[in-house]
Amino acid sequence: MRIIFDQATPVPIRRFLEGHTVRTAAQQGWAELRNGELLTAAEGAGFDLLLTTDKNMRYQQNLMGRKIAIVVLGRQQWPLLRSHIKVVIEAINAATPGSYSEAKIP
């Protein structure tokens, strides 16, 4: 699966996503793109999933008809996420084209 991280997604998650190709928005030259523009660019480039910390995305964007899956991290602080990385991996692996889900981190 090809995964794109938005600007606020902690990069250390990348090393736990074995078998996936991971790029950041910055690596793609998309650091200035926001929400809808980022989704459109990522879909056009063939990414399968956007990993984001933007909990409001589903309210701010029309996600109907999107091919890219979206997984929202319940928290963005790496020390907390690290201890719950299994939840993040499970959410990513369960994602299907066009789906929206949240990796709930206590």
Salt bridges, closest charged atoms under 4 A:
GLU43 OE1 - ARG66 NH1 2.96
